[in-house]
């Protein structure tokens, strides 16, 4: 038997063959988090080219993990996970929890992605904890020796929080200036926002009520655990 062929009778080998192509699990995770349109999924996995995403979605359709729905002429197609794929969700979450517990912090913070971080932060805003119901928050993330990137979260009543990569032209209520590593570390639970603020790795400028309540409205990753934090 060729060295690169899995023993197909083994259930673990069959599962690996189904899920192994690169990006498959990240695409599924983005869809489990609510993204259904191509552009939404693409924004959730920014390191993946549109061409590769299109190919991977077709592969996942063929394997019974994803269904494509079109609601009429001119309408955007939607991609939905199948019941077969949804059975995997708690398993994949456990895999992430295992990795978060067992992989060293320095290793997990080696390859950072500001766009992916901000896309995930966008959907973890606890709007009910904000002192004002309509606001704009500008994040300036520094990634030395590389570049500085700016992102804007626009919060309005009745609509999903919007993430802008270009200045939307609104007055900014709170400026969050941070090292990319510090923001990622605090959001993922390797450290805390309180620690990074004390170390001045994160600075808050603007609306005092929003600054004081940061840890109430900026909800951290579901993988964040007190046991991994710096006291």
Beta strands, then each sheet from edge to edge (+ up, - down):
strand 1: 66-69
strand 2: 78-81
strand 3: 135-142
strand 4: 148-155
strand 5: 162-164
strand 6: 174-179
strand 7: 202-206
sheet 1: 1+ 2-
sheet 2: 5+ 4- 3+ 6+ 7-
end
